Amino acid sequence: MITILIYISLILLLGYSALLVYYRKSWGSIPDFKVEANSKLSTKISIIIPARNEEENIGCCLQSIIEQSYPAHLFEVLVVDDHSTDNTAAIIKSYASNNVKLISLKDYLSANEINSYKKKAIEISIQQSNGELIVTSDADCIFPKNWLTTIASFYESKRPAFIVMPVLISYGKKMIEVFQSLDFMTLQGITGASVHKKFHSMCNGANLAYTKEAFIAVNGFKGIDNIASGDDMLLMHKIYNQFPNNIEYLKSREVIVTTNPVSTIQEFFNQRIRWASKADQFDDKRIFIVLIIVYFLNVLMMVLPIVALISNRSISIMNIQLSMFNFYASLLLIKTIFELFFLYPVAKFFNQTKLLWWFPIAQPFHIVYTVIAGWLGKFGKYTWKERSVK
């Protein structure tokens, strides 16, 4: 039994390492996009932001939008208040003179009526929007000044149906915040690499753009509207199936959206369980295979130390005698080296290379959370925005 575990772990580590090398090469092949000087842009953009109990964040979010360099007459902001119990709606209303429209979700459905309020919020907003290009984000995000200008320029030069863009999680002094930023930056690198090479579908709803025409062509969220999460990746795959050559990744520091970290371990697990909950809903079998490799490698990285404690036996690999502890330490070292190899150019793009010093320290927590969140995402439930979701 131990011998079987050893060989399985070596095969999974080999596959995982090969994936990371591929992702690094793919990330490096993405061209940096720059807006041409004096370009005359004309795309009408509708920015859609669902918000629930975001009184602490929505003001800064909207302020960073109205300060955009993109001409004000070419974009509108639709903020959907999702049954907030704080001052979110009042703050949104205070920006009405800046072409910010408040939509109250309670006018369309009652609380606890459906399973996916965010999808419904986006759907209702698109029905009322005037823009050719839909841009979605979250109420706790901050946008760089040239965000919309760069998006419009990219869209007018390439005419994609769906645009995936980078997101950065800010962090403070808490270790959980540092870990989130590291972990999320890894996901962002994989996102850019996979989208550019059309290896599999991956994106984040905090920074997306797609044409209204494409959304309508795939019947929006129909067929996935019963799933609590997935307003981003599940929609992306629907659009990919119909427009496989019109999915693009926009790599530019001018469009890096910054979002807040969660502040507690419990909130972190709820967030990651929510993300993992849609894993078995992917029609994109390419990413499902990747998730299987990553998940079961981490399962073994949890199991092997326990096996090493129980068994004192030595193993022979290529005529090299190793104790189980040394074998496990070697696996962990190789895994960490390949992850850092992939992550360095990504961290450089986000100007976060100093975070990499924390990466080896974060490894044990990363392994544990991956296994737990993956399991509970399939068989458990989570709480998000004061709602319990199965």
C-alpha positions as a Markdown table, in Angstrom:
| # | Residue | x | y | z |
|---|---|---|---|---|
| 1 | Met | 0.0 | 0.0 | 0.0 |
| 2 | Ile | 2.8 | 2.4 | 0.9 |
| 3 | Thr | 4.6 | 1.6 | -2.4 |
| 4 | Ile | 1.4 | 2.4 | -4.3 |
| 5 | Leu | 1.1 | 5.8 | -2.5 |
| 6 | Ile | 4.7 | 6.6 | -3.3 |
| 7 | Tyr | 4.3 | 5.9 | -7.1 |
| 8 | Ile | 1.0 | 7.8 | -7.3 |
| 9 | Ser | 2.5 | 10.8 | -5.5 |
| 10 | Leu | 5.5 | 10.8 | -7.9 |
| 11 | Ile | 3.2 | 10.6 | -11.0 |
| 12 | Leu | 1.0 | 13.5 | -9.7 |
| 13 | Leu | 4.0 | 15.6 | -8.8 |
| 14 | Leu | 5.4 | 15.1 | -12.3 |
| 15 | Gly | 2.1 | 16.1 | -13.9 |
| 16 | Tyr | 1.8 | 19.1 | -11.6 |
| 17 | Ser | 5.3 | 20.2 | -12.3 |
| 18 | Ala | 4.8 | 19.9 | -16.0 |
| 19 | Leu | 1.7 | 22.0 | -15.7 |
| 20 | Leu | 3.5 | 24.8 | -13.8 |
| 21 | Val | 6.3 | 24.9 | -16.5 |
| 22 | Tyr | 3.6 | 25.1 | -19.2 |
| 23 | Tyr | 1.8 | 27.9 | -17.3 |
| 24 | Arg | 5.0 | 29.9 | -16.8 |
| 25 | Lys | 5.8 | 29.7 | -20.5 |
| 26 | Ser | 2.3 | 30.6 | -21.4 |
| 27 | Trp | 2.2 | 33.6 | -19.0 |
| 28 | Gly | 5.4 | 34.9 | -20.5 |
| 29 | Ser | 4.0 | 34.7 | -24.1 |
| 30 | Ile | 1.1 | 37.1 | -23.3 |
| 31 | Pro | 1.8 | 40.4 | -24.9 |
| 32 | Asp | 1.6 | 43.5 | -22.7 |
| 33 | Phe | -1.2 | 45.7 | -24.1 |
| 34 | Lys | -0.7 | 49.5 | -24.4 |
| 35 | Val | -3.2 | 52.1 | -25.5 |
| 36 | Glu | -2.1 | 53.9 | -28.6 |
| 37 | Ala | -1.6 | 57.6 | -28.2 |
| 38 | Asn | -4.3 | 59.9 | -29.4 |
| 39 | Ser | -6.6 | 56.9 | -30.1 |
| 40 | Lys | -10.3 | 58.0 | -30.5 |
| 41 | Leu | -12.5 | 55.6 | -28.6 |
| 42 | Ser | -16.2 | 55.3 | -28.9 |
| 43 | Thr | -17.4 | 52.1 | -27.2 |
| 44 | Lys | -20.3 | 52.6 | -24.8 |
| 45 | Ile | -19.7 | 50.7 | -21.6 |
| 46 | Ser | -22.1 | 49.6 | -18.9 |
| 47 | Ile | -20.4 | 48.8 | -15.5 |
| 48 | Ile | -22.4 | 46.4 | -13.4 |
| 49 | Ile | -21.7 | 46.1 | -9.6 |
| 50 | Pro | -23.9 | 43.9 | -7.4 |
| 51 | Ala | -23.7 | 45.1 | -3.7 |
| 52 | Arg | -24.9 | 43.6 | -0.4 |
| 53 | Asn | -24.1 | 45.3 | 2.9 |
| 54 | Glu | -21.1 | 47.2 | 1.4 |
| 55 | Glu | -21.4 | 50.6 | 3.2 |
| 56 | Glu | -17.8 | 50.5 | 4.1 |
| 57 | Asn | -16.6 | 49.9 | 0.5 |
| 58 | Ile | -19.1 | 51.1 | -2.1 |
| 59 | Gly | -18.2 | 54.8 | -1.7 |
| 60 | Cys | -14.5 | 54.3 | -2.5 |
| 61 | Cys | -15.4 | 51.9 | -5.3 |
| 62 | Leu | -17.7 | 54.4 | -7.0 |
| 63 | Gln | -15.3 | 57.3 | -6.5 |
| 64 | Ser | -12.6 | 55.4 | -8.4 |
| 65 | Ile | -15.0 | 54.9 | -11.2 |
| 66 | Ile | -16.2 | 58.5 | -11.6 |
| 67 | Glu | -12.5 | 59.5 | -11.7 |
| 68 | Gln | -11.8 | 57.4 | -14.8 |
| 69 | Ser | -10.0 | 59.0 | -17.7 |
| 70 | Tyr | -12.6 | 57.5 | -20.1 |
| 71 | Pro | -15.1 | 60.1 | -21.3 |
| 72 | Ala | -18.1 | 60.2 | -18.8 |
| 73 | His | -20.7 | 60.2 | -21.6 |
| 74 | Leu | -19.4 | 56.8 | -22.8 |
| 75 | Phe | -20.1 | 54.8 | -19.7 |
| 76 | Glu | -22.8 | 54.2 | -17.1 |
| 77 | Val | -22.7 | 52.6 | -13.7 |
| 78 | Leu | -25.5 | 50.3 | -12.6 |
| 79 | Val | -25.2 | 49.2 | -8.9 |
| 80 | Val | -27.6 | 46.5 | -7.7 |
| 81 | Asp | -28.5 | 46.6 | -4.0 |
| 82 | Asp | -29.1 | 43.0 | -3.0 |
| 83 | His | -31.4 | 43.4 | 0.0 |
| 84 | Ser | -28.8 | 45.3 | 2.1 |
| 85 | Thr | -29.6 | 46.0 | 5.7 |
| 86 | Asp | -27.1 | 48.9 | 6.1 |
| 87 | Asn | -26.6 | 52.3 | 4.3 |
| 88 | Thr | -25.4 | 50.8 | 1.0 |
| 89 | Ala | -28.4 | 52.0 | -0.9 |
| 90 | Ala | -28.2 | 55.6 | 0.5 |
| 91 | Ile | -24.5 | 55.8 | -0.5 |
| 92 | Ile | -25.3 | 54.7 | -4.0 |
| 93 | Lys | -28.0 | 57.3 | -4.3 |
| 94 | Ser | -25.6 | 60.0 | -3.3 |
| 95 | Tyr | -23.7 | 59.4 | -6.6 |
| 96 | Ala | -26.8 | 59.7 | -8.8 |
| 97 | Ser | -25.5 | 62.9 | -10.4 |
| 98 | Asn | -22.4 | 61.0 | -11.6 |
| 99 | Asn | -24.4 | 58.7 | -13.9 |
| 100 | Val | -24.7 | 56.0 | -11.2 |
| 101 | Lys | -28.0 | 54.2 | -11.2 |
| 102 | Leu | -29.3 | 52.3 | -8.2 |
| 103 | Ile | -31.3 | 49.1 | -8.9 |
| 104 | Ser | -33.0 | 47.5 | -5.9 |
| 105 | Leu | -33.2 | 43.8 | -6.2 |
| 106 | Lys | -36.0 | 43.6 | -3.7 |
| 107 | Asp | -38.2 | 45.2 | -6.4 |
| 108 | Tyr | -37.8 | 42.1 | -8.5 |
| 109 | Leu | -37.7 | 39.3 | -6.0 |
| 110 | Ser | -37.8 | 38.7 | -2.2 |
| 111 | Ala | -35.1 | 37.6 | 0.1 |
| 112 | Asn | -34.3 | 33.8 | 0.1 |
| 113 | Glu | -36.3 | 33.3 | -3.0 |
| 114 | Ile | -33.5 | 31.9 | -5.2 |
| 115 | Asn | -30.1 | 30.4 | -4.9 |
| 116 | Ser | -28.0 | 32.9 | -7.0 |
| 117 | Tyr | -28.7 | 36.5 | -6.3 |
| 118 | Lys | -25.6 | 37.8 | -8.0 |
| 119 | Lys | -26.5 | 36.2 | -11.3 |
| 120 | Lys | -30.0 | 37.7 | -11.1 |
| 121 | Ala | -28.6 | 41.1 | -10.2 |
| 122 | Ile | -26.3 | 41.0 | -13.3 |
| 123 | Glu | -29.1 | 39.8 | -15.5 |
| 124 | Ile | -31.5 | 42.5 | -14.5 |
| 125 | Ser | -28.8 | 45.2 | -14.9 |
| 126 | Ile | -28.0 | 44.0 | -18.5 |
| 127 | Gln | -31.7 | 44.2 | -19.4 |
| 128 | Gln | -31.6 | 47.9 | -18.3 |
| 129 | Ser | -28.1 | 48.7 | -19.7 |
| 130 | Asn | -27.3 | 50.9 | -22.7 |
| 131 | Gly | -23.7 | 49.8 | -23.3 |
| 132 | Glu | -22.4 | 47.6 | -26.1 |
| 133 | Leu | -19.8 | 46.3 | -23.7 |
| 134 | Ile | -20.7 | 45.0 | -20.2 |
| 135 | Val | -18.0 | 45.3 | -17.5 |
| 136 | Thr | -18.6 | 43.5 | -14.2 |
| 137 | Ser | -16.9 | 44.0 | -10.8 |
| 138 | Asp | -17.5 | 43.9 | -7.1 |
| 139 | Ala | -18.4 | 46.6 | -4.6 |
| 140 | Asp | -15.2 | 46.2 | -2.6 |
| 141 | Cys | -12.9 | 46.9 | -5.7 |
| 142 | Ile | -10.8 | 49.9 | -6.6 |
| 143 | Phe | -10.0 | 50.7 | -10.2 |
| 144 | Pro | -7.0 | 52.4 | -11.7 |
| 145 | Lys | -7.6 | 55.7 | -13.6 |
| 146 | Asn | -7.1 | 54.3 | -17.1 |
| 147 | Trp | -9.1 | 51.1 | -16.5 |
| 148 | Leu | -12.0 | 51.8 | -18.8 |
| 149 | Thr | -9.8 | 53.5 | -21.4 |
| 150 | Thr | -7.6 | 50.5 | -21.7 |
| 151 | Ile | -10.5 | 48.1 | -21.8 |
| 152 | Ala | -12.2 | 50.1 | -24.6 |
| 153 | Ser | -8.9 | 50.3 | -26.6 |
| 154 | Phe | -8.3 | 46.6 | -26.3 |
| 155 | Tyr | -11.9 | 45.8 | -27.3 |
| 156 | Glu | -11.8 | 48.1 | -30.3 |
| 157 | Ser | -8.5 | 46.7 | -31.5 |
| 158 | Lys | -9.5 | 43.0 | -31.1 |
| 159 | Arg | -13.3 | 42.8 | -30.9 |
| 160 | Pro | -13.4 | 39.9 | -28.5 |
| 161 | Ala | -16.7 | 38.5 | -27.1 |
| 162 | Phe | -15.2 | 38.0 | -23.6 |
| 163 | Ile | -12.3 | 39.7 | -21.9 |
| 164 | Val | -10.6 | 38.4 | -18.8 |
| 165 | Met | -8.5 | 40.8 | -16.7 |
| 166 | Pro | -6.2 | 40.7 | -13.7 |
| 167 | Val | -7.3 | 41.2 | -10.1 |
| 168 | Leu | -5.0 | 41.8 | -7.0 |
| 169 | Ile | -6.0 | 41.2 | -3.4 |
| 170 | Ser | -4.6 | 43.8 | -1.1 |
| 171 | Tyr | -3.1 | 42.9 | 2.2 |
| 172 | Gly | -2.3 | 44.3 | 5.6 |
| 173 | Lys | -0.3 | 42.9 | 8.6 |
| 174 | Lys | -2.5 | 39.8 | 9.2 |
| 175 | Met | -1.0 | 36.6 | 8.0 |
| 176 | Ile | -4.3 | 35.4 | 6.6 |
| 177 | Glu | -4.3 | 38.5 | 4.3 |
| 178 | Val | -0.7 | 37.9 | 3.2 |
| 179 | Phe | -1.7 | 34.3 | 2.4 |
| 180 | Gln | -4.7 | 35.3 | 0.4 |
| 181 | Ser | -2.7 | 37.7 | -1.7 |
| 182 | Leu | -0.2 | 35.0 | -2.5 |
| 183 | Asp | -2.7 | 32.3 | -3.2 |
| 184 | Phe | -4.9 | 34.5 | -5.3 |
| 185 | Met | -1.9 | 35.8 | -7.3 |
| 186 | Thr | -1.1 | 32.2 | -8.2 |
| 187 | Leu | -4.6 | 31.7 | -9.5 |
| 188 | Gln | -4.3 | 34.9 | -11.5 |
| 189 | Gly | -1.2 | 33.7 | -13.2 |
| 190 | Ile | -2.9 | 30.4 | -14.1 |
| 191 | Thr | -5.9 | 32.4 | -15.3 |
| 192 | Gly | -3.8 | 34.6 | -17.7 |
| 193 | Ala | -1.8 | 31.6 | -19.0 |
| 194 | Ser | -4.8 | 29.3 | -19.6 |
| 195 | Val | -7.0 | 32.0 | -21.2 |
| 196 | His | -4.2 | 33.2 | -23.6 |
| 197 | Lys | -3.4 | 29.7 | -24.7 |
| 198 | Lys | -7.1 | 28.6 | -24.6 |
| 199 | Phe | -6.0 | 25.7 | -22.5 |
| 200 | His | -9.1 | 25.9 | -20.3 |
| 201 | Ser | -11.6 | 28.5 | -19.1 |
| 202 | Met | -10.8 | 30.5 | -16.0 |
| 203 | Cys | -11.6 | 34.1 | -14.8 |
| 204 | Asn | -12.7 | 36.2 | -11.9 |
| 205 | Gly | -15.9 | 38.2 | -11.7 |
| 206 | Ala | -14.2 | 41.2 | -10.1 |
| 207 | Asn | -12.7 | 42.2 | -13.5 |
| 208 | Leu | -14.5 | 40.9 | -16.6 |
| 209 | Ala | -15.9 | 42.4 | -19.8 |
| 210 | Tyr | -18.2 | 40.8 | -22.4 |
| 211 | Thr | -20.4 | 42.1 | -25.1 |
| 212 | Lys | -24.1 | 42.3 | -24.5 |
| 213 | Glu | -24.6 | 40.6 | -27.8 |
| 214 | Ala | -22.6 | 37.5 | -26.6 |
| 215 | Phe | -24.5 | 37.4 | -23.3 |
| 216 | Ile | -27.8 | 37.4 | -25.2 |
| 217 | Ala | -26.6 | 34.9 | -27.7 |
| 218 | Val | -25.9 | 32.2 | -25.0 |
| 219 | Asn | -29.1 | 33.0 | -23.2 |
| 220 | Gly | -27.3 | 34.6 | -20.3 |
| 221 | Phe | -27.2 | 32.5 | -17.2 |
| 222 | Lys | -30.0 | 30.1 | -18.3 |
| 223 | Gly | -29.0 | 26.6 | -17.4 |
| 224 | Ile | -26.6 | 27.7 | -14.6 |
| 225 | Asp | -28.9 | 30.1 | -12.7 |
| 226 | Asn | -29.6 | 27.5 | -10.1 |
| 227 | Ile | -25.9 | 27.3 | -9.0 |
| 228 | Ala | -25.1 | 29.8 | -6.2 |
| 229 | Ser | -21.6 | 30.6 | -7.6 |
| 230 | Gly | -20.3 | 30.7 | -11.2 |
| 231 | Asp | -21.4 | 34.1 | -12.5 |
| 232 | Asp | -18.0 | 34.3 | -14.0 |
| 233 | Met | -16.4 | 31.0 | -15.0 |
| 234 | Leu | -19.6 | 29.2 | -15.9 |
| 235 | Leu | -20.7 | 32.1 | -18.0 |
| 236 | Met | -17.3 | 32.3 | -19.6 |
| 237 | His | -17.5 | 28.6 | -20.7 |
| 238 | Lys | -20.9 | 29.1 | -22.2 |
| 239 | Ile | -19.6 | 32.0 | -24.3 |
| 240 | Tyr | -16.4 | 30.0 | -25.1 |
| 241 | Asn | -18.5 | 27.2 | -26.5 |
| 242 | Gln | -20.2 | 29.6 | -29.0 |
| 243 | Phe | -17.3 | 32.0 | -29.6 |
| 244 | Pro | -14.2 | 29.8 | -29.0 |
| 245 | Asn | -11.9 | 32.2 | -30.9 |
| 246 | Asn | -13.2 | 35.4 | -29.3 |
| 247 | Ile | -12.0 | 35.0 | -25.7 |
| 248 | Glu | -9.0 | 37.2 | -24.8 |
| 249 | Tyr | -6.8 | 38.0 | -21.8 |
| 250 | Leu | -6.0 | 41.7 | -21.3 |
| 251 | Lys | -2.5 | 41.9 | -19.7 |
| 252 | Ser | -1.9 | 45.4 | -18.6 |
| 253 | Arg | -1.1 | 47.0 | -15.3 |
| 254 | Glu | -3.6 | 49.7 | -16.2 |
| 255 | Val | -6.4 | 47.3 | -15.7 |
| 256 | Ile | -5.4 | 45.6 | -12.4 |
| 257 | Val | -8.4 | 45.8 | -10.1 |
| 258 | Thr | -7.6 | 45.8 | -6.4 |
| 259 | Thr | -10.0 | 44.0 | -4.1 |
| 260 | Asn | -10.1 | 43.6 | -0.3 |
| 261 | Pro | -9.1 | 40.4 | 1.6 |
| 262 | Val | -11.3 | 38.7 | 4.0 |
| 263 | Ser | -10.2 | 39.3 | 7.6 |
| 264 | Thr | -10.7 | 35.9 | 9.3 |
| 265 | Ile | -9.8 | 32.3 | 8.6 |
| 266 | Gln | -13.5 | 31.4 | 8.8 |
| 267 | Glu | -14.4 | 34.0 | 6.1 |
| 268 | Phe | -11.5 | 32.8 | 4.0 |
| 269 | Phe | -12.7 | 29.2 | 4.1 |
| 270 | Asn | -16.3 | 30.3 | 3.3 |
| 271 | Gln | -15.0 | 32.2 | 0.3 |
| 272 | Arg | -12.8 | 29.3 | -1.0 |
| 273 | Ile | -15.6 | 26.7 | -0.4 |
| 274 | Arg | -17.9 | 29.0 | -2.4 |
| 275 | Trp | -15.4 | 29.0 | -5.2 |
| 276 | Ala | -14.9 | 25.2 | -5.0 |
| 277 | Ser | -18.6 | 24.5 | -5.0 |
| 278 | Lys | -18.9 | 25.0 | -8.7 |
| 279 | Ala | -16.0 | 22.7 | -9.6 |
| 280 | Asp | -18.2 | 19.7 | -10.6 |
| 281 | Gln | -20.5 | 22.0 | -12.6 |
| 282 | Phe | -17.8 | 22.7 | -15.2 |
| 283 | Asp | -18.6 | 21.5 | -18.7 |
| 284 | Asp | -15.0 | 22.3 | -19.5 |
| 285 | Lys | -13.3 | 18.9 | -18.8 |
| 286 | Arg | -9.9 | 20.4 | -19.4 |
| 287 | Ile | -10.0 | 22.4 | -16.2 |
| 288 | Phe | -11.6 | 19.5 | -14.4 |
| 289 | Ile | -8.5 | 17.3 | -15.1 |
| 290 | Val | -6.3 | 20.1 | -13.8 |
| 291 | Leu | -8.3 | 20.4 | -10.6 |
| 292 | Ile | -8.1 | 16.6 | -10.1 |
| 293 | Ile | -4.3 | 16.6 | -10.3 |
| 294 | Val | -4.0 | 19.6 | -8.0 |
| 295 | Tyr | -6.5 | 18.3 | -5.4 |
| 296 | Phe | -5.2 | 14.7 | -5.1 |
| 297 | Leu | -1.6 | 15.8 | -5.0 |
| 298 | Asn | -2.5 | 18.0 | -2.0 |
| 299 | Val | -4.4 | 15.1 | -0.5 |
| 300 | Leu | -1.3 | 12.9 | -0.7 |
| 301 | Met | 0.8 | 15.8 | 0.8 |
| 302 | Met | -1.5 | 15.5 | 3.8 |
| 303 | Val | -1.5 | 11.7 | 4.0 |
| 304 | Leu | 2.2 | 11.0 | 3.5 |
| 305 | Pro | 3.4 | 12.7 | 6.8 |
| 306 | Ile | 0.8 | 10.5 | 8.7 |
| 307 | Val | 2.2 | 7.4 | 6.9 |
| 308 | Ala | 5.7 | 8.5 | 7.8 |
| 309 | Leu | 4.7 | 8.7 | 11.5 |
| 310 | Ile | 3.1 | 5.3 | 11.4 |
| 311 | Ser | 5.8 | 3.5 | 9.3 |
| 312 | Asn | 9.5 | 3.6 | 10.0 |
| 313 | Arg | 10.4 | 1.8 | 6.8 |
| 314 | Ser | 12.8 | 3.1 | 4.2 |
| 315 | Ile | 12.1 | 3.3 | 0.5 |
| 316 | Ser | 14.4 | 3.0 | -2.5 |
| 317 | Ile | 14.0 | 5.3 | -5.5 |
| 318 | Met | 16.4 | 4.9 | -8.3 |
| 319 | Asn | 18.7 | 3.0 | -5.9 |
| 320 | Ile | 18.6 | 5.9 | -3.4 |
| 321 | Gln | 17.5 | 4.9 | 0.1 |
| 322 | Leu | 15.2 | 7.4 | 1.8 |
| 323 | Ser | 13.2 | 7.4 | 5.0 |
| 324 | Met | 9.5 | 8.3 | 4.5 |
| 325 | Phe | 10.1 | 11.6 | 6.2 |
| 326 | Asn | 13.0 | 12.4 | 3.8 |
| 327 | Phe | 10.8 | 11.3 | 0.8 |
| 328 | Tyr | 8.0 | 13.6 | 1.9 |
| 329 | Ala | 10.4 | 16.5 | 2.5 |
| 330 | Ser | 11.8 | 16.0 | -1.0 |
| 331 | Leu | 8.3 | 16.1 | -2.5 |
| 332 | Leu | 7.5 | 19.2 | -0.6 |
| 333 | Leu | 10.7 | 20.9 | -1.7 |
| 334 | Ile | 10.2 | 20.0 | -5.4 |
| 335 | Lys | 6.6 | 21.2 | -5.3 |
| 336 | Thr | 7.6 | 24.5 | -3.7 |
| 337 | Ile | 10.5 | 25.1 | -6.2 |
| 338 | Phe | 8.3 | 24.6 | -9.2 |
| 339 | Glu | 5.5 | 26.8 | -7.8 |
| 340 | Leu | 8.0 | 29.6 | -7.2 |
| 341 | Phe | 9.4 | 29.1 | -10.7 |
| 342 | Phe | 6.0 | 29.7 | -12.1 |
| 343 | Leu | 5.0 | 32.5 | -9.7 |
| 344 | Tyr | 8.0 | 34.8 | -9.9 |
| 345 | Pro | 7.1 | 36.5 | -13.3 |
| 346 | Val | 3.5 | 36.7 | -12.2 |
| 347 | Ala | 4.5 | 38.5 | -8.9 |
| 348 | Lys | 6.8 | 40.8 | -11.0 |
| 349 | Phe | 3.8 | 41.8 | -13.1 |
| 350 | Phe | 1.8 | 42.6 | -10.0 |
| 351 | Asn | 4.8 | 44.3 | -8.4 |
| 352 | Gln | 4.5 | 41.9 | -5.5 |
| 353 | Thr | 7.8 | 39.9 | -5.6 |
| 354 | Lys | 8.5 | 40.7 | -1.9 |
| 355 | Leu | 5.5 | 38.5 | -1.0 |
| 356 | Leu | 7.4 | 35.5 | -2.4 |
| 357 | Trp | 9.5 | 35.3 | 0.8 |
| 358 | Trp | 6.4 | 34.2 | 2.6 |
| 359 | Phe | 5.6 | 31.4 | 0.1 |
| 360 | Pro | 7.5 | 28.5 | 1.7 |
| 361 | Ile | 6.0 | 29.4 | 5.1 |
| 362 | Ala | 2.5 | 29.4 | 3.7 |
| 363 | Gln | 2.9 | 25.9 | 2.1 |
| 364 | Pro | 1.4 | 23.8 | 4.9 |
| 365 | Phe | -1.7 | 26.0 | 5.2 |
| 366 | His | -2.1 | 26.0 | 1.4 |
| 367 | Ile | -2.1 | 22.2 | 1.4 |
| 368 | Val | -4.6 | 21.9 | 4.2 |
| 369 | Tyr | -7.1 | 24.5 | 2.9 |
| 370 | Thr | -7.0 | 23.1 | -0.6 |
| 371 | Val | -8.1 | 19.6 | 0.7 |
| 372 | Ile | -10.7 | 20.9 | 3.1 |
| 373 | Ala | -12.2 | 23.6 | 0.8 |
| 374 | Gly | -12.3 | 21.1 | -2.1 |
| 375 | Trp | -14.2 | 18.5 | 0.0 |
| 376 | Leu | -16.7 | 20.9 | 1.6 |
| 377 | Gly | -17.2 | 22.6 | -1.7 |
| 378 | Lys | -18.7 | 19.3 | -2.9 |
| 379 | Phe | -20.3 | 17.9 | 0.2 |
| 380 | Gly | -20.7 | 20.8 | 2.7 |
| 381 | Lys | -22.3 | 24.2 | 2.8 |
| 382 | Tyr | -21.0 | 27.8 | 3.3 |
| 383 | Thr | -22.2 | 31.2 | 4.5 |
| 384 | Trp | -21.7 | 34.2 | 2.3 |
| 385 | Lys | -23.1 | 37.7 | 2.7 |
| 386 | Glu | -25.1 | 36.4 | 5.7 |
| 387 | Arg | -26.7 | 33.7 | 3.6 |
| 388 | Ser | -26.3 | 30.0 | 4.1 |
| 389 | Val | -25.8 | 28.1 | 0.9 |
| 390 | Lys | -25.6 | 24.4 | 0.2 |
